[in-house]
Amino acid sequence: MALRAKRLFGNKTFEVLADKGYYQAKDLEKCTEKGITLYVTKQTHANTTKDQAFYSDQFKYNKTKNTYLCPAGKELHYHRIRKKDRKIIGYEYRNFDACQDCKFKARCTRAQKGRSIFRHVKQDLLDRIDTQTKENFKKYKLRQMIVEHPFGTIKRGWGAYYFLTRRKVSVSAEISLSFLAYNLKRVINILGTEEILKRLRQRGNVVPV
Ligand code: SF4
């Protein structure tokens, strides 16, 4: 969608705001390659114990040493490559010896041997996008005001929690009608019917009354 929108706007400088549901490394990379500036919040890195002090983002990466420093101050070393469908998806870091003597082990992991940290193969890019998003958080917040309002109104205000029709063509028509009604209501709220009619008359799009 971002690439299509960029084309429609004539390939100008383009910034995209998206929520964590769109945080897919493959898509983020594609957009970055096409020169799109992204502001996307990352997904929460929960661990099995649900203790936030030991979420994976609490483990600090040291690029020079290629190690992670855990919340207990222990270094986790590179252990192995992780693959999926024969493709490298990332790398695993661990230090089971340190975990065995660690007083925080029960808070950090439920794995008997100790904690492992996964580093995504595109982690450097993801980190850059995270920094970019944090530095422009005011812009990112605009997304909630602009995008959440229509969905909130249509779903919660008008009770359209589910579709009444089936099949893509019918569902597309149904949602288009909902958004048409939303847009009309919004423009009436902002401008008022008199002003809308005045502007339409100026454009010659409406028969004068
Ligand atoms: S269990 Fe291991 S990784 Fe977790 S805090 Fe202790 S030493 Fe660090």
Boltz pocket constraint, residues with backbone or C-beta under 6 A from the ligand:
constraints:
  - pocket:
      binder: B
      contacts: [[A, 70], [A, 71], [A, 72], [A, 73], [A, 74], [A, 95], [A, 98], [A, 99], [A, 100], [A, 102], [A, 103], [A, 104], [A, 105], [A, 108], [A, 109], [A, 114], [A, 115]]
      max_distance: 6.0
